[in-house]
Amino acid sequence: MRKIIIALTLAAGFGGTALASEKCTVAMADWQPREALQTKLEGEGWKVRSIKTEDGCYEAYAINAEGKKVEAYFDPQTFQSVDMKIED
């Protein structure tokens, strides 16, 4: 019985890892500098608080042109929006 529980625990642990995936899959050599993303966003009227790397993407915390707080993910090669969360 103990062996079955251990086997199930290991299978569940590896299964969870397989389900996790990154939002962006761009090779690091193809990334544009984060300063270029900041310049782009500021040109669109955003007030950028910070930009970091998360899930293989650039993650920006900012106030968008409409004055709303956003957490946005961008493809590091094209700067296309991948995901965005708007806070109230």
Order of alpha helices (4+ residues) and beta strands (2+ residues): alpha-alpha-beta-beta-beta-beta
